[in-house]
Every structure is written in structure tokens, then in C-alpha cells.
Amino acid sequence: MRYSRKHRARRDPELAAEVTAFGELLAGYSFQPGTAGTPPEAVADWARALDAYEAAGRALRRDGREDVLRHLDHGMYAMGCLESRLTGGPLPMRLPLCFFDPRHGPSTAEVPWTPPDGTTRRVPVCAADKVRLREGSLPIASGHPARRQTAPAPSLALRDRADWGKLAVPGAIAAFLGYALALFAVGEAGWGIVSLAAGHVPLGLALLSGMALFSSASTLWALIHRGHLTEAAFDRSEKTSSEHKHVHVVTDVSGRRYEHVRKVSGPTVKPLPYRRVWYVPGRKDGGEVLGAWAVLGLPAAVLVALPIFTVSAAATLYLIPGRLFIALLR
């Protein structure tokens, strides 16, 4: 059952109130991104705060309490940066929420921690969890399943143990053979031979163009609804035996880096210190950086893939299973 936001608010009124309060803060904040002389960094901070509010609302609708708190934390930090830039003060210190449960509040230290069947790494923790880990106790119970001590995994069912990648090709061949035999059985020997010899061509085109269409359309949709222009700073040059690249980087409020790679004609090409790119939050593990021409390239990719998908899918349906249905209806 799909619950509305109203139902979610009833189930967690305190969390819903925090999201609403942050939205009211944004609505009442006297900042105009289009004002002359506004620093581009301040506009980027404002965009990150708006993105965090939208992400918190989506997380609230799917009962993602931890995600809501983290998005609100990102949004409040972005607002703190915005206020500092407008007043000329220093940027606020970034204190991530407790790794084990964001409900514990901001972290106070980084400590080594070893997850079950994992390697040791340093994680930000609250003061209480810092003491417990130092004393050899488990962190305070968290609602995050990946951070709880778990019992040994039960034996997997057959469908989970099967290597479906290795079974895909034999399964497809068996399906084509079975369909061809069915056509032979109903007197459509010619179409049975065609399906064996060339049936995979329109099907393959339909699958490839369908994946390209879905990827381009979903990226374009995300770009329209959540993307915003920002500046990527030059990070490094890369050289291989056949090509040269300039790598520019966008860093979000959580410290994640997203790279934009651009091929250049040779090592003598001087890299730009900054490059205008599109940053799309919520894509590919946190965000995605697209080139400035993506607003033209993505619609073009959709327009190219759509007719190919339509024609190849129609041809596939006519051949498989259309010919068999036509023969049975005679």
C-alpha cells in the first residue's frame, strides 16, 4: 500500500515537523539568487539547500528516517555556508552525524571500527558511542541494518544461488529453438527458419535501444527537475597511450567528489581552471556531473533511440510471438 505524506506525518510527526520547519526556513529566507553581484558559491549553497529539502521530503514519504535526518543536516550546513558567504564570515565547521545512527546527533570524533566480516576503517561517532567503543562495548542500537550485529546468513534458495548471467545465453537459445519448433508444428516452417536465423537481430536492437532510451530519458528528467549549473574545479590531467584528458571535480556538502572528464587534442592544451557543468543530485550513488552540452545531447539521444526502439520492438513482436498467433488464428 502506498501511503501519502499525510499518513507518513502521522506515523512520525516529529520528523515531519523537522522537514516542515526547514521548508519554512527556506521560504522565509531573504535571498534572491538572481541579484547582481551575488557570489556563485552562494547560489550553489542555496541550490544545495533546496535539493536537500526535496530529498528529505522524498525520504520522509518512503519512511527513510536516517536519510531524512542526513538530508536535513546537509541542508542546514548549506544554509550555514550561505549565511557565512553573505555576511563575509568564515565557513562553518562540518560535523557529520553519528555513523551508527544520525539520531545520536553530530559526531565528536573519528574512531577505528571493524564491521562484521569487514576491514577496519575510521568512522565519525557521537560522544556516547566513542566511549562505548573505547570500552569494548557495541555502539548504541541503531535502526540501520547494515550496522547491526547480524546472525549468520541462512542458506540461499536455488533462485539466489543460480548464476543467471551464465544461464542467460543458453536460455535464450532454448527459447528460440522452442519457438521455431512451435512454428514448424503449426505449418510456418519458413517463419521458423527466419526466427532462428534472424530473430535475434530486432530483439537485440530493441533491448539495446530500449536501455539507451531509458538511460537518456531518466537522466534528462533528473536534469530538468533537480539539476543546476555549477563550476567544476580543475583537478588533474591524465595521459594514456592514445589520448589526453582533463579532469574537473565537483565536491558536494558531504565531501563526495564527482569527476567530469574531457578529452583534449594533446598535452599542450591548457586546462581551464573552472568548467561549467550540470550537477544532478540523487543520481548514481549521491550525484552525477554532466557536461554543459547535456541539455542538448540528452534530448538528441532520446530522439535517436526512440524510433529505433519503436521499429525494432514492433518487428520483434510481429516475429515473436506474432507469427505464431497469426498461424493459430487461421
C-alpha positions in Angstrom: 0.0 0.0 0.0 1.3 3.5 -0.9 1.0 5.9 1.9 0.5 9.6 1.3 2.7 12.2 3.0 -0.1 12.9 5.4 -0.1 9.3 6.6 3.7 9.4 6.9 3.4 12.5 9.1 1.0 10.7 11.4 3.4 7.8 11.8 6.4 10.1 12.6 5.1 13.6 13.5 8.4 14.8 15.0 10.4 14.0 11.8 7.7 15.5 9.6 7.7 18.7 11.7 11.5 19.0 11.2 11.1 18.8 7.4 8.3 21.3 7.5 10.3 23.7 9.7 13.3 23.5 7.3 10.9 24.3 4.4 9.5 27.3 6.3 13.1 28.4 6.9 13.8 28.3 3.2 10.5 30.0 2.3 11.2 32.9 4.7 14.9 33.4 3.9 15.5 36.7 2.1 17.9 35.5 -0.6 17.5 36.2 -4.3 19.9 34.1 -6.4 19.5 36.5 -9.4 20.6 39.6 -7.6 23.6 41.3 -9.3 26.9 40.7 -7.5 25.7 37.5 -5.8 28.7 35.2 -5.4 28.3 32.0 -7.4 29.2 30.0 -4.4 26.2 31.4 -2.5 23.9 30.4 -5.4 25.4 26.9 -5.2 24.8 26.8 -1.4 21.2 27.8 -1.9 20.7 25.2 -4.6 22.1 22.5 -2.3 19.8 23.6 0.5 16.8 23.3 -1.9 17.9 19.9 -3.1 18.3 18.7 0.5 14.8 19.8 1.3 13.4 17.9 -1.7 15.4 14.8 -0.9 14.3 14.9 2.8 10.6 15.1 1.6 11.2 12.1 -0.7 12.9 10.1 2.1 10.0 11.0 4.5 7.5 9.5 2.1 9.3 6.2 2.0 9.9 6.1 5.8 13.7 6.6 5.4 14.2 8.2 8.8 18.0 8.1 8.7 18.0 9.6 5.2 15.7 12.4 6.3 18.0 13.4 9.1 21.1 13.3 6.9 19.4 15.4 4.2 18.3 17.9 6.7 21.8 18.0 8.1 23.2 18.6 4.6 20.6 21.4 4.1 21.3 23.1 7.3 25.1 23.1 6.6 24.4 24.6 3.2 22.3 27.3 4.8 25.2 28.0 7.2 27.6 28.3 4.4 25.2 30.6 2.5 24.9 32.9 5.6 28.6 33.0 6.0 29.2 33.9 2.4 26.6 36.7 2.5 28.0 38.2 5.7 31.7 37.7 4.9 32.3 35.4 7.9 34.2 32.1 7.9 32.5 28.9 6.7 31.1 26.8 9.5 32.9 23.6 10.6 31.4 20.5 9.1 30.4 18.0 11.7 28.9 14.8 10.2 26.2 13.0 12.0 27.0 9.8 14.0 27.8 7.0 11.7 25.9 4.4 13.7 22.7 6.4 13.9 22.0 10.0 12.9 19.6 10.3 15.7 22.6 10.4 18.1 23.4 13.9 16.7 26.6 15.4 15.4 29.8 13.4 15.7 32.6 14.4 18.1 35.5 12.2 16.9 36.6 9.6 14.4 37.4 6.2 15.8 38.5 2.9 14.2 35.7 0.4 13.7 35.6 -3.1 12.3 32.2 -4.2 10.8 31.3 -8.0 10.9 33.3 -9.8 8.3 34.8 -6.5 7.2 38.0 -4.4 7.4 38.8 -1.7 9.9 38.1 1.9 9.0 37.6 5.2 10.7 34.1 6.5 11.2 32.6 9.6 12.8 30.8 8.8 16.1 28.9 10.7 18.8 30.4 11.1 22.3 28.4 8.2 23.7 29.4 5.7 21.0 33.0 6.9 21.3 33.1 5.9 25.0 31.3 2.5 24.3 33.7 1.6 21.6 36.7 2.5 23.7 35.4 0.3 26.5 34.9 -2.6 24.0 31.1 -2.4 24.0 28.8 -2.3 21.0 27.5 1.0 19.8 24.1 2.2 20.9 21.5 0.1 19.0 20.8 1.5 15.5 17.9 1.1 13.2 20.4 0.7 10.3 20.5 -3.0 9.3 24.0 -2.7 7.8 25.4 -1.5 11.1 23.9 -4.1 13.4 25.5 -7.3 14.5 23.6 -10.0 12.5 23.3 -13.7 12.7 24.9 -15.9 10.1 23.0 -15.7 6.8 20.8 -18.7 6.1 21.5 -20.9 3.2 20.3 -19.3 0.0 17.4 -20.7 -2.1 18.1 -22.1 -5.5 17.0 -18.9 -7.3 19.5 -17.0 -5.2 22.4 -19.4 -5.8 21.9 -19.7 -9.5 24.3 -17.7 -11.7 21.7 -16.1 -14.0 24.4 -14.4 -16.1 25.7 -17.8 -17.3 22.2 -19.1 -17.8 21.0 -16.2 -20.0 22.6 -17.3 -23.3 21.6 -21.0 -23.1 18.1 -19.9 -22.0 17.8 -17.5 -25.0 18.9 -20.2 -27.4 16.5 -22.7 -25.9 13.7 -20.2 -26.2 14.4 -19.5 -29.9 14.6 -23.2 -30.6 11.3 -23.8 -28.8 9.6 -21.0 -30.7 10.9 -22.2 -34.0 9.6 -25.8 -33.3 6.2 -24.3 -32.5 6.2 -22.5 -35.8 7.1 -25.8 -37.6 4.4 -27.6 -35.8 1.7 -25.1 -37.0 2.9 -25.2 -40.6 5.0 -22.0 -40.5 8.3 -23.6 -41.5 9.6 -20.6 -43.3 9.0 -18.2 -40.4 10.5 -20.8 -38.1 13.8 -20.6 -40.1 13.6 -16.8 -40.1 13.2 -16.7 -36.4 16.2 -19.0 -35.9 18.4 -17.1 -38.4 17.5 -13.5 -37.7 15.1 -13.3 -34.8 17.8 -12.1 -32.5 18.5 -9.0 -34.6 15.4 -7.0 -34.0 15.3 -8.3 -30.4 18.8 -7.2 -29.8 18.2 -3.8 -31.3 15.1 -3.4 -29.2 16.9 -4.3 -26.0 19.9 -2.0 -26.7 17.9 1.0 -27.9 15.4 0.5 -25.0 18.2 0.6 -22.5 19.7 3.7 -24.2 16.3 5.3 -24.3 15.6 4.7 -20.7 19.0 5.9 -19.6 18.9 9.1 -21.6 15.3 9.8 -20.7 15.8 9.2 -17.0 18.9 11.3 -16.9 17.2 14.1 -18.8 14.2 14.0 -16.4 16.6 14.2 -13.4 18.5 17.1 -15.1 15.3 19.1 -15.7 13.9 18.6 -12.2 17.0 18.5 -10.0 20.0 19.7 -11.9 21.7 23.0 -11.7 24.7 24.6 -13.2 27.8 24.9 -11.1 31.6 25.2 -11.5 33.9 22.2 -11.5 37.5 23.0 -10.4 40.4 21.6 -12.4 41.9 18.6 -10.6 44.5 16.9 -12.8 45.5 15.9 -16.3 45.6 12.3 -17.4 47.6 10.8 -20.3 47.3 7.3 -21.9 49.0 5.9 -25.0 46.2 7.2 -27.2 44.5 10.2 -25.6 44.8 13.1 -23.2 42.2 14.1 -20.6 41.5 17.0 -18.3 39.6 16.1 -15.1 37.5 18.7 -13.3 35.9 17.9 -9.9 32.7 19.0 -8.1 32.6 18.4 -4.4 29.2 18.3 -2.6 28.5 19.3 1.0 29.2 15.8 2.3 32.7 15.8 0.8 31.9 13.4 -2.1 33.8 14.2 -5.3 32.2 13.9 -8.7 34.6 13.9 -11.7 33.9 15.4 -15.2 36.4 14.1 -17.7 37.0 15.9 -21.0 39.2 14.6 -23.8 41.7 17.1 -25.4 43.7 17.0 -28.5 47.1 16.9 -26.9 49.3 17.7 -23.9 49.9 21.3 -25.0 46.2 22.2 -24.4 46.0 24.4 -21.3 43.2 23.3 -18.9 40.6 25.8 -17.8 40.8 26.4 -14.0 37.0 26.0 -13.8 34.4 24.5 -16.2 30.7 25.0 -16.1 28.9 21.7 -15.6 25.5 20.3 -14.6 25.3 18.7 -11.1 22.4 16.3 -10.7 21.9 15.2 -7.0 20.4 11.9 -6.3 21.9 10.1 -9.3 24.5 7.3 -9.2 25.4 7.0 -5.5 24.7 10.5 -4.4 25.1 12.7 -7.6 26.3 12.9 -11.1 28.1 15.6 -13.1 27.2 16.2 -16.8 28.8 18.4 -19.4 27.3 21.8 -20.2 26.0 20.4 -23.5 24.0 17.7 -21.8 20.8 19.8 -22.2 21.2 19.3 -26.0 22.9 15.9 -26.1 20.3 14.1 -24.0 17.2 15.2 -26.0 19.1 14.2 -29.2 19.9 10.8 -27.7 16.2 10.3 -26.9 15.1 11.4 -30.4 17.6 8.9 -32.0 16.8 6.0 -29.7 13.0 6.3 -29.7 12.4 5.5 -33.4 14.9 2.7 -33.4 13.3 1.2 -30.3 9.8 1.6 -31.7 10.6 -0.1 -35.1 12.7 -2.9 -33.6 10.2 -3.6 -30.9 7.4 -3.7 -33.4 9.4 -6.1 -35.7 10.2 -8.3 -32.7 6.6 -8.5 -31.6 5.5 -9.3 -35.2 8.0 -12.1 -35.4 7.9 -13.3 -31.8 5.2 -14.2 -30.9 3.1 -12.5 -33.6 3.6 -15.1 -36.4 2.6 -17.9 -34.0 -0.6 -16.1 -33.0 -1.5 -15.4 -36.7 -1.0 -19.0 -37.6 -3.1 -20.2 -34.7 -5.9 -17.8 -35.5 -6.2 -19.0 -39.1 
